[in-house]
Amino acid sequence: MSQSAEFHNLDAPEDGILRELADGVSTRIFPGEGAMLSVVVIAPNASGTMHAHPEEQWGVLLEGSAVRIQGGEEIPVRKGDFWRTPGGVPHTMRAGPDGARVLDIFAPPRAEYRVPGKGFGTG
């Protein structure tokens, strides 16, 4: 494989594996061997679906504002904030009036995110 295939850009809409998570919530996924990145775009005031998965997840708010709903708490986050979600903890996110862009990091990679599709892929 060419080394150039290992380089990506956060702003390139054609890059990555596209997944529509919910109305107004989409992601581009970049799987690796031990970790996976997901660049999530949330439309203004849109929110994801409460879900949980066994993989550990870290998130960084790249743009906008949002409320992270995790483990029964609602925590406002702003650009530059980051958080950890242990495996098995129910969570979602609601964007503020300007929307939000989030970088999620999963370890290990989520098998259901290795292909394009719809939904969070959890049972």
Residue pairs with C-beta under 8 A, 6 or more apart in sequence:
8 15
8 16
8 30
9 15
10 39
10 62
10 103
13 28
15 28
15 30
16 28
16 29
16 30
16 39
17 28
17 29
17 30
17 31
17 113
17 114
17 115
17 116
18 26
18 27
18 28
18 29
18 116
19 26
19 27
19 28
19 29
19 113
19 116
19 117
19 118
20 26
20 117
20 118
20 119
21 27
21 40
21 48
21 49
21 118
21 119
21 120
22 46
22 47
22 48
22 49
22 119
22 120
23 46
24 42
24 43
24 46
24 47
24 95
25 40
25 41
25 42
25 43
25 46
25 47
25 48
26 40
26 41
27 38
27 39
27 40
27 41
27 104
28 38
28 39
29 36
29 37
29 38
29 113
29 114
30 36
30 37
30 38
30 39
31 109
31 113
31 114
32 109
33 109
34 107
34 108
34 109
35 105
35 106
35 107
35 108
35 109
36 105
36 106
36 107
36 108
36 109
36 110
36 113
37 103
37 104
37 105
37 106
38 103
38 104
38 105
38 106
38 113
39 62
39 101
39 102
39 103
39 104
40 93
40 100
40 101
40 102
40 103
40 104
41 99
41 100
41 101
42 48
42 64
42 66
42 93
42 94
42 95
42 99
42 100
42 101
42 102
43 95
43 99
44 95
44 96
44 97
44 98
44 99
45 94
45 95
45 96
45 97
46 94
46 95
46 99
47 92
47 93
47 94
47 95
48 92
48 93
48 94
48 120
49 92
49 119
49 120
50 69
50 90
50 91
50 92
51 90
51 91
51 92
51 120
51 122
52 87
52 88
52 89
52 90
52 91
52 122
53 87
53 88
53 110
53 120
53 121
53 122
54 87
54 88
55 87
55 106
55 107
55 108
55 109
55 110
56 84
56 85
56 86
56 87
56 106
56 107
57 84
57 85
57 87
57 91
57 104
57 105
57 106
58 82
58 83
58 84
58 85
58 104
58 105
59 68
59 82
59 83
59 85
59 93
59 102
59 103
59 104
59 105
60 80
60 81
60 82
60 102
60 103
60 105
61 77
61 78
61 79
61 80
61 81
61 82
61 100
61 101
61 102
62 79
62 101
62 102
62 103
63 79
63 99
63 100
63 101
64 79
64 95
64 96
64 98
64 99
64 100
64 101
65 76
65 77
65 78
65 79
65 95
65 96
65 97
65 98
65 100
66 76
66 77
66 93
66 94
66 95
66 96
66 100
66 102
67 74
67 75
67 76
67 77
67 93
67 94
67 96
68 74
68 75
68 76
68 77
68 83
68 91
68 93
69 75
69 91
69 92
69 93
69 94
70 83
70 85
70 89
70 90
70 91
71 89
71 90
71 91
72 90
75 83
77 83
85 91
93 100
93 102
106 113
110 121
112 121
112 122
113 121
